[in-house]
Amino acid sequence: MLRAFHALTRTARVALCMSVLFSAVASVGFLAGCSDQSEQQSSSPPEGTSEQVLRDADENMWVQAVRSGTLGAFTDYLQNFPNGMHAAEARERIATLEAQARKDADERAWAAARQADTAAAYADYLRDFPEGAHAAEARERGAALDQEARRQADENSWQEALRLGTQVSLADYLRQFPNGAHAGEARQRLAALEQQARKEADEKAWDEAQRSGSLAAFQDYLRNFPNGAHAAEARQRIAALTGTKAGTPADAKAITSGDKKSAASKAKPKRTSIQSGTVTIGTPVYKAPPSNPWFRWFW
């Protein structure tokens, strides 16, 4: 080969060398390109592999949520796959589970209210479930219990008023239950007690006036009881003490007002004034001495 190479001309030998060199360079480039392509193919997955992984994860988590069947499981699925293949169905199942949870809570609260069977228990139920399945029944039952409680309170207050039997107790009952079941009877009893109290006060005042026997005592009686049971007798006693005629309007006004001076002035005679130069009625006519000083001295 060397003899053949040396047999070539100089120009041919240069051309051959250049050809070999170009071939070597091309071979190296080809090998490098093949190496880079194989590395790229080995490092990146095939087209569509990542999407399949996401679909598998979506499906696996959905299967787990369905198997669990809880509100929390479907909520977790939507948090991880808000646009997943089963997102719409997950939302439907969540709405169904929430409605069932509210219904179960409603039933538990109603059962507790029925067991307690008090107005406060039904009020608590209505506060938590104003539009609940048993809201209308709760309102009816609560109103019935309130009415029964008022009726019982009315009856208890009335029995206490009867037990005490005083004006104060009856007045207290009427203040608490002005339209109560026993309001009419309470007013009748209260009026009777007030009338009896006035009668007793009248008798007591008259006894005190008689015990004193004075003009002021009878006048006090008439001032406090102008239409009392002993008013007429009191006026007679006052007339006797003052020397006036009982029963006249003027005397009655003077007596009941306590004006002793006015009553006494009617019993006194009027005093007549006498002019200078005259004497009291019933004596001889007498003239006064002259006004002359000399004559007055002589006189």
Steps between C-alpha positions, in 0.01 A plus 500: 500500500786731579655430154167587345472814712848604408425424143230762500580850411538763756168654414326165518659423829370836645154434369495154647607628838236767498237246408602270779500789745155611397373146532642471850344828607165396358515169679575666832208742455266219409600300805457804725154570360393144552623513858308823578180366347517179700560694824205729425276207427606324817454813728152619378193271521303414197228741390171457704659325796447798752133538409443133564662531840261784593202302377606201706544717812157659445335161462677348800401787730141486375481128571626564852244783552214277382621217718508736803172670411557786744466873461867545581615251235306667217617842619864381487446370148370840382787681666752287306303473175263799475467433126540123523306237311262454798482861626131549415399173662710584805312831542166322474602247761622780731168685469310179575716422802466856636121488462493167680722637775265795551202268508667272755588800720141627468363164615741478793410853616129426467533178697679689778228770503224239517674321783533820704152622394552851634442840343873574526592174320266578208637853484853358474392271217343791309810713551721231339247383237254784428404328173545147629275204430326542837498882523120537482443230761764656725323838485162347582638298789696796638193725487290237679761465774524879542123524535495219754780665697307830511183320609687320777665822617157669502353223712793496743483877547125484558530226761763705683274808492213295644724356768609846617157657442629857520458805283871494418495138383195556279650817355823310425304231316321760287826678422656175372187364328264790417318270257553179694251221554406640844528874425124564540478323834816672617351844430180410685690377803728804493202738487337321794820520703541869421141569605552305821822689568322835454221388732747394767690827468169689529408316820845547647498874430151534651602311814797731542281807448250377760777413741642851467162676494660823382395731222829444313457121515154508341619749241794268412257212461283698256801621307620139446154343459258767371260225391588255776257285696501750789521825302152616602564425866835677482331817368248486784776470757686793343183709499446422863856597587492824299141597575403511133221330316619186330409419145519843330735517201695794639554325833595176334759677286647678798512181703651270243766753402613523859453875516437536869521878484224522240273266698564679827437841350144400408418419863619842637267806499602807304651792689351848438726805499374819677574847372653764720243677715271201553490220754415132488143406412269481802638798700358857507605730226815672604684782335872541527644811671572806288830521335581836673811442714372724782173328508666161492709602803200625683309196413 
